């Protein structure tokens, strides 16, 4: 007689481990395995030939065909200059492959021929157009010389000579010819100092400015409408001096002379 541990005859011996999951209602469907077959030698040759042909066609389309040639140049962003002046100065190589245009050389040529241009952005507009987006320099001061006026921008660059003074742009008078400051700082540094003062002037005051007089680096005077003068001093502490000047002009409307060379100790006289 078999013991309690003896398996019954005919029963399958159960496997160890967790019970098997019930069969899926989709049966024994197996998803197909996806994969790319490695091309044979013939396929590799065909692909290589096609790549060479496409590359050759692309090079021919860019450089040898008439499809992508420079036919038109457009200039935008001009104010004093005209678009025609900019296009003429650019001297772009018309009818050449658009891709081969040297944009860096074109930018340098424009700035050399037209110093009024501060920056220029050259862009290709496929398939036939070159765009020139320019930014012109803005005059901050005018230097009078030989009956004409030289425009000076915010960087101290003298970029153009005009026959008539521009309205709203103050004159600059340099009287530092015998000053030790001229030998120490040089004309360009003194010019930039004057421009720095002009740019710091309050907007409400700027419309009344008639002249800036530079005797030395530490002696810049601003002449306002109505015979009023402002002793500005050096270009240092420009923002603080501008605030002090704006406050003094409101508080002492009848004053004629303002000294803000030391902004912490301003002085007013001539009222």
TORLOZA-571527 format. One record per residue (C-alpha): x, y, z; residue in one letter. Coordinates in steps of 0.02 Angstrom, whole numbers, plus 32768, in hexadecimal, padded with zeros to 4 digits. Example, Ala and Ser with C-alpha at 12.3 -4.5 7.8 and 13.67 -1.06 7.14 Angstrom:
2
{x->8267 | y->7F1F | z->8186 | resn->A} $
{x->82AC | y->7FCB | z->8165 | resn->S} $
END
This chain:
271
{x->8000 | y->8000 | z->8000 | resn->X} $
{x->8044 | y->80A5 | z->7FCA | resn->X} $
{x->806D | y->812A | z->8049 | resn->X} $
{x->8025 | y->81DA | z->804B | resn->X} $
{x->80B6 | y->821D | z->7FE7 | resn->X} $
{x->80A6 | y->81A0 | z->7F5C | resn->X} $
{x->8062 | y->81ED | z->7EBC | resn->X} $
{x->7FC5 | y->81A4 | z->7E76 | resn->X} $
{x->7FD8 | y->813D | z->7DDE | resn->X} $
{x->7FB1 | y->819D | z->7D40 | resn->X} $
{x->7FC6 | y->824B | z->7D8A | resn->X} $
{x->8048 | y->82C0 | z->7D3E | resn->X} $
{x->80CA | y->82FC | z->7DB5 | resn->X} $
{x->80B6 | y->83B9 | z->7DCE | resn->X} $
{x->814B | y->8428 | z->7DAA | resn->X} $
{x->8195 | y->8492 | z->7E32 | resn->X} $
{x->817D | y->8550 | z->7E30 | resn->X} $
{x->80E5 | y->85C2 | z->7E1A | resn->X} $
{x->804D | y->8583 | z->7DBE | resn->X} $
{x->804A | y->859F | z->7D02 | resn->X} $
{x->7FE6 | y->8632 | z->7CC0 | resn->X} $
{x->7F44 | y->860A | z->7C68 | resn->X} $
{x->7F50 | y->860B | z->7BAA | resn->X} $
{x->7F2E | y->86B2 | z->7B56 | resn->X} $
{x->7E89 | y->86C8 | z->7AFF | resn->X} $
{x->7EEB | y->86F5 | z->7A64 | resn->X} $
{x->7F35 | y->8648 | z->7A5E | resn->X} $
{x->7FEA | y->862C | z->7A36 | resn->X} $
{x->7FFB | y->86C2 | z->79BF | resn->X} $
{x->80AE | y->86FE | z->79B2 | resn->X} $
{x->80DD | y->87AD | z->7977 | resn->X} $
{x->814F | y->87AC | z->78E2 | resn->X} $
{x->8203 | y->87DE | z->7902 | resn->X} $
{x->822F | y->887E | z->78A6 | resn->X} $
{x->82DB | y->8899 | z->785E | resn->X} $
{x->8339 | y->88D9 | z->77C8 | resn->X} $
{x->8398 | y->8863 | z->775E | resn->X} $
{x->8449 | y->8896 | z->773D | resn->X} $
{x->8457 | y->88C6 | z->7686 | resn->X} $
{x->84C2 | y->8857 | z->761E | resn->X} $
{x->855B | y->888B | z->75BD | resn->X} $
{x->84F3 | y->88BE | z->7528 | resn->X} $
{x->8481 | y->892A | z->7594 | resn->X} $
{x->8516 | y->8981 | z->75E3 | resn->X} $
{x->855C | y->89AB | z->7538 | resn->X} $
{x->84B4 | y->89F0 | z->74FE | resn->X} $
{x->84A4 | y->8A5E | z->759A | resn->X} $
{x->8555 | y->8AA1 | z->7585 | resn->X} $
{x->8536 | y->8ACB | z->74CF | resn->X} $
{x->8494 | y->8B26 | z->74FA | resn->X} $
{x->84EC | y->8B8B | z->7583 | resn->X} $
{x->8574 | y->8BC1 | z->750A | resn->X} $
{x->84F4 | y->8BF1 | z->7487 | resn->X} $
{x->848C | y->8C55 | z->7503 | resn->X} $
{x->8527 | y->8CAE | z->7547 | resn->X} $
{x->8561 | y->8CDA | z->7498 | resn->X} $
{x->84B5 | y->8D19 | z->7468 | resn->X} $
{x->84AC | y->8D84 | z->7506 | resn->X} $
{x->8557 | y->8DD2 | z->74E4 | resn->X} $
{x->8528 | y->8DF5 | z->7430 | resn->X} $
{x->8481 | y->8E42 | z->7466 | resn->X} $
{x->84D9 | y->8EB7 | z->74E1 | resn->X} $
{x->8570 | y->8EEA | z->7479 | resn->X} $
{x->8555 | y->8EBC | z->73C3 | resn->X} $
{x->849D | y->8ED2 | z->739C | resn->X} $
{x->843A | y->8F71 | z->737B | resn->X} $
{x->83B9 | y->8F42 | z->73FD | resn->X} $
{x->8410 | y->8F90 | z->7495 | resn->X} $
{x->8467 | y->902C | z->7453 | resn->X} $
{x->846F | y->90DA | z->749F | resn->X} $
{x->83F3 | y->9145 | z->743E | resn->X} $
{x->83B5 | y->91C5 | z->74BC | resn->X} $
{x->83FD | y->9225 | z->7552 | resn->X} $
{x->8388 | y->927B | z->75CD | resn->X} $
{x->83B8 | y->92F9 | z->7656 | resn->X} $
{x->834D | y->9320 | z->76EF | resn->X} $
{x->8360 | y->9384 | z->7790 | resn->X} $
{x->83A0 | y->9424 | z->773E | resn->X} $
{x->8376 | y->94D1 | z->7782 | resn->X} $
{x->83ED | y->9555 | z->773E | resn->X} $
{x->8436 | y->94E1 | z->76BB | resn->X} $
{x->83CB | y->949C | z->762F | resn->X} $
{x->83B8 | y->93E5 | z->7601 | resn->X} $
{x->8404 | y->9408 | z->7557 | resn->X} $
{x->84A1 | y->9453 | z->75A8 | resn->X} $
{x->84B6 | y->93B8 | z->7614 | resn->X} $
{x->849D | y->933F | z->7583 | resn->X} $
{x->8518 | y->939F | z->7516 | resn->X} $
{x->859D | y->93A3 | z->75A0 | resn->X} $
{x->8588 | y->92E9 | z->75C1 | resn->X} $
{x->85BC | y->92C1 | z->750E | resn->X} $
{x->857B | y->920F | z->751F | resn->X} $
{x->85B4 | y->9196 | z->7495 | resn->X} $
{x->8514 | y->9189 | z->7430 | resn->X} $
{x->84EC | y->90E9 | z->73D2 | resn->X} $
{x->8569 | y->9087 | z->743B | resn->X} $
{x->8534 | y->8FEE | z->74A1 | resn->X} $
{x->84D5 | y->902F | z->7538 | resn->X} $
{x->852C | y->8FB3 | z->75AA | resn->X} $
{x->85D8 | y->8FF5 | z->757A | resn->X} $
{x->85BA | y->90AC | z->75A9 | resn->X} $
{x->863A | y->90E0 | z->762D | resn->X} $
{x->85C7 | y->9136 | z->76AA | resn->X} $
{x->8656 | y->9167 | z->771E | resn->X} $
{x->86B2 | y->91C3 | z->7694 | resn->X} $
{x->8611 | y->9218 | z->7661 | resn->X} $
{x->85F2 | y->9257 | z->7713 | resn->X} $
{x->86A3 | y->929C | z->771F | resn->X} $
{x->8693 | y->92F2 | z->7678 | resn->X} $
{x->85F0 | y->9346 | z->76AB | resn->X} $
{x->8635 | y->938B | z->774E | resn->X} $
{x->86D1 | y->93CA | z->76F6 | resn->X} $
{x->8671 | y->9424 | z->766C | resn->X} $
{x->85E2 | y->9461 | z->76DA | resn->X} $
{x->8622 | y->9489 | z->778B | resn->X} $
{x->8572 | y->94BC | z->77BB | resn->X} $
{x->8549 | y->9402 | z->77C1 | resn->X} $
{x->8566 | y->93BE | z->7870 | resn->X} $
{x->8535 | y->9309 | z->784F | resn->X} $
{x->84F4 | y->92A6 | z->77BB | resn->X} $
{x->84A5 | y->91FA | z->77BA | resn->X} $
{x->84B8 | y->919F | z->7714 | resn->X} $
{x->843F | y->9110 | z->76F4 | resn->X} $
{x->841B | y->909D | z->7661 | resn->X} $
{x->8367 | y->908A | z->7629 | resn->X} $
{x->8365 | y->8FF3 | z->75B9 | resn->X} $
{x->8369 | y->8FE1 | z->7528 | resn->X} $
{x->8399 | y->908D | z->74E0 | resn->X} $
{x->839E | y->9118 | z->7564 | resn->X} $
{x->841D | y->9163 | z->75DB | resn->X} $
{x->83DA | y->91CC | z->766C | resn->X} $
{x->843A | y->925C | z->76BF | resn->X} $
{x->83F1 | y->9296 | z->7765 | resn->X} $
{x->8453 | y->932E | z->779F | resn->X} $
{x->8457 | y->9392 | z->7840 | resn->X} $
{x->8492 | y->9446 | z->782E | resn->X} $
{x->84F7 | y->94A6 | z->78AE | resn->X} $
{x->8499 | y->952C | z->790F | resn->X} $
{x->84F0 | y->95D5 | z->792B | resn->X} $
{x->8503 | y->960A | z->79E0 | resn->X} $
{x->8571 | y->96A4 | z->79C1 | resn->X} $
{x->85AB | y->9712 | z->7931 | resn->X} $
{x->865C | y->9751 | z->7916 | resn->X} $
{x->8664 | y->97F0 | z->78AF | resn->X} $
{x->86F6 | y->97FB | z->7837 | resn->X} $
{x->8713 | y->9862 | z->779A | resn->X} $
{x->865D | y->989A | z->7794 | resn->X} $
{x->861C | y->97E7 | z->779A | resn->X} $
{x->85E7 | y->9771 | z->7824 | resn->X} $
{x->862F | y->96C6 | z->7850 | resn->X} $
{x->85B4 | y->964E | z->789E | resn->X} $
{x->85F1 | y->95EE | z->7938 | resn->X} $
{x->8593 | y->9555 | z->7977 | resn->X} $
{x->8582 | y->950C | z->7A26 | resn->X} $
{x->8626 | y->94AC | z->7A13 | resn->X} $
{x->8687 | y->9549 | z->79E8 | resn->X} $
{x->8693 | y->9517 | z->7930 | resn->X} $
{x->8698 | y->95A7 | z->78B3 | resn->X} $
{x->8635 | y->9559 | z->7826 | resn->X} $
{x->85F2 | y->95E0 | z->77B2 | resn->X} $
{x->8605 | y->9696 | z->777E | resn->X} $
{x->8569 | y->96FE | z->7759 | resn->X} $
{x->8554 | y->97AF | z->771C | resn->X} $
{x->84CC | y->97E3 | z->7798 | resn->X} $
{x->84BF | y->97C6 | z->7853 | resn->X} $
{x->843D | y->9747 | z->7884 | resn->X} $
{x->83B1 | y->9787 | z->78F0 | resn->X} $
{x->83B6 | y->9744 | z->79A1 | resn->X} $
{x->846C | y->970C | z->7999 | resn->X} $
{x->84DF | y->9779 | z->7A04 | resn->X} $
{x->8582 | y->97C2 | z->79C9 | resn->X} $
{x->8626 | y->9789 | z->7A15 | resn->X} $
{x->86AF | y->980A | z->7A31 | resn->X} $
{x->875B | y->97C3 | z->7A59 | resn->X} $
{x->87C8 | y->9847 | z->7AAD | resn->X} $
{x->884A | y->97D2 | z->7AF6 | resn->X} $
{x->88D4 | y->97F6 | z->7A79 | resn->X} $
{x->894B | y->9839 | z->7AFE | resn->X} $
{x->890C | y->97CE | z->7B8C | resn->X} $
{x->8979 | y->9748 | z->7BDC | resn->X} $
{x->88DC | y->96DD | z->7BD2 | resn->X} $
{x->88EC | y->96D5 | z->7B15 | resn->X} $
{x->899A | y->968C | z->7B20 | resn->X} $
{x->8969 | y->9613 | z->7BA9 | resn->X} $
{x->88C2 | y->95D3 | z->7B64 | resn->X} $
{x->88C9 | y->95FE | z->7AAB | resn->X} $
{x->8843 | y->964A | z->7A3D | resn->X} $
{x->87E0 | y->95A9 | z->7A28 | resn->X} $
{x->87D3 | y->958D | z->7AE4 | resn->X} $
{x->8799 | y->963F | z->7B00 | resn->X} $
{x->871B | y->962A | z->7A74 | resn->X} $
{x->86D5 | y->958C | z->7AC3 | resn->X} $
{x->86CD | y->95E7 | z->7B6A | resn->X} $
{x->8661 | y->966F | z->7B1C | resn->X} $
{x->85F1 | y->95ED | z->7ACA | resn->X} $
{x->85DE | y->9597 | z->7B72 | resn->X} $
{x->85A2 | y->9639 | z->7BC1 | resn->X} $
{x->8527 | y->9657 | z->7B33 | resn->X} $
{x->84DC | y->95A9 | z->7B47 | resn->X} $
{x->84C7 | y->95BF | z->7C03 | resn->X} $
{x->8465 | y->9661 | z->7BF4 | resn->X} $
{x->83AF | y->964E | z->7C2C | resn->X} $
{x->8333 | y->9641 | z->7B9D | resn->X} $
{x->82D8 | y->96DD | z->7BDA | resn->X} $
{x->837B | y->973E | z->7BD3 | resn->X} $
{x->83C2 | y->96FB | z->7B31 | resn->X} $
{x->8349 | y->975E | z->7AC4 | resn->X} $
{x->838E | y->9800 | z->7B11 | resn->X} $
{x->8447 | y->97D6 | z->7AF9 | resn->X} $
{x->849E | y->9848 | z->7A7F | resn->X} $
{x->8557 | y->9821 | z->7A96 | resn->X} $
{x->85D3 | y->97B7 | z->7AF6 | resn->X} $
{x->867B | y->9807 | z->7B17 | resn->X} $
{x->8710 | y->9798 | z->7B44 | resn->X} $
{x->87A5 | y->97F1 | z->7B92 | resn->X} $
{x->87F0 | y->9755 | z->7BE0 | resn->X} $
{x->87BB | y->96A8 | z->7C18 | resn->X} $
{x->8783 | y->96F1 | z->7CBF | resn->X} $
{x->8734 | y->978E | z->7C77 | resn->X} $
{x->869A | y->9771 | z->7C0A | resn->X} $
{x->861A | y->97FD | z->7C03 | resn->X} $
{x->8569 | y->97EE | z->7BBE | resn->X} $
{x->8516 | y->9888 | z->7B76 | resn->X} $
{x->8458 | y->988C | z->7B7B | resn->X} $
{x->83D7 | y->98F9 | z->7B26 | resn->X} $
{x->83BD | y->99A4 | z->7B76 | resn->X} $
{x->8475 | y->99BC | z->7B9E | resn->X} $
{x->8477 | y->993E | z->7C2C | resn->X} $
{x->8516 | y->98DA | z->7C4C | resn->X} $
{x->853A | y->9838 | z->7CA7 | resn->X} $
{x->85E7 | y->9811 | z->7CE9 | resn->X} $
{x->85E7 | y->9754 | z->7CD6 | resn->X} $
{x->869C | y->9731 | z->7CFD | resn->X} $
{x->86DE | y->9684 | z->7CCB | resn->X} $
{x->8671 | y->95FD | z->7C7C | resn->X} $
{x->8679 | y->9595 | z->7D1B | resn->X} $
{x->85DB | y->9581 | z->7D84 | resn->X} $
{x->8574 | y->95B2 | z->7CED | resn->X} $
{x->84D2 | y->9560 | z->7D24 | resn->X} $
{x->84D9 | y->95B3 | z->7DCF | resn->X} $
{x->8501 | y->965D | z->7D82 | resn->X} $
{x->846D | y->964C | z->7D0D | resn->X} $
{x->83F6 | y->962F | z->7DA0 | resn->X} $
{x->843D | y->96C4 | z->7DFF | resn->X} $
{x->842F | y->9736 | z->7D67 | resn->X} $
{x->837A | y->9705 | z->7D47 | resn->X} $
{x->834E | y->972D | z->7DFD | resn->X} $
{x->83AB | y->97D4 | z->7DFB | resn->X} $
{x->8356 | y->980E | z->7D5B | resn->X} $
{x->82AD | y->97F2 | z->7DAD | resn->X} $
{x->82DC | y->983F | z->7E55 | resn->X} $
{x->8339 | y->98D8 | z->7E11 | resn->X} $
{x->82DE | y->9906 | z->7D72 | resn->X} $
{x->8328 | y->99B6 | z->7D6D | resn->X} $
{x->83DD | y->9980 | z->7D86 | resn->X} $
{x->845B | y->999D | z->7CFC | resn->X} $
{x->84F0 | y->9935 | z->7D32 | resn->X} $
{x->84F4 | y->9884 | z->7D79 | resn->X} $
{x->858E | y->982C | z->7DBB | resn->X} $
{x->8579 | y->9770 | z->7DCE | resn->X} $
{x->862F | y->9740 | z->7DB8 | resn->X} $
{x->8622 | y->96FA | z->7E69 | resn->X} $
{x->8570 | y->96B3 | z->7E6A | resn->X} $
{x->856D | y->96A1 | z->7F28 | resn->X} $
{x->858B | y->975D | z->7F3A | resn->X} $
{x->8536 | y->97B7 | z->7EA8 | resn->X} $
{x->8532 | y->9874 | z->7E99 | resn->X} $
{x->84BA | y->98EE | z->7E46 | resn->X} $
{x->84D6 | y->99A6 | z->7E1D | resn->X} $
{x->849A | y->9A36 | z->7DB2 | resn->X} $
{x->83E3 | y->9A2E | z->7DE2 | resn->X} $
END
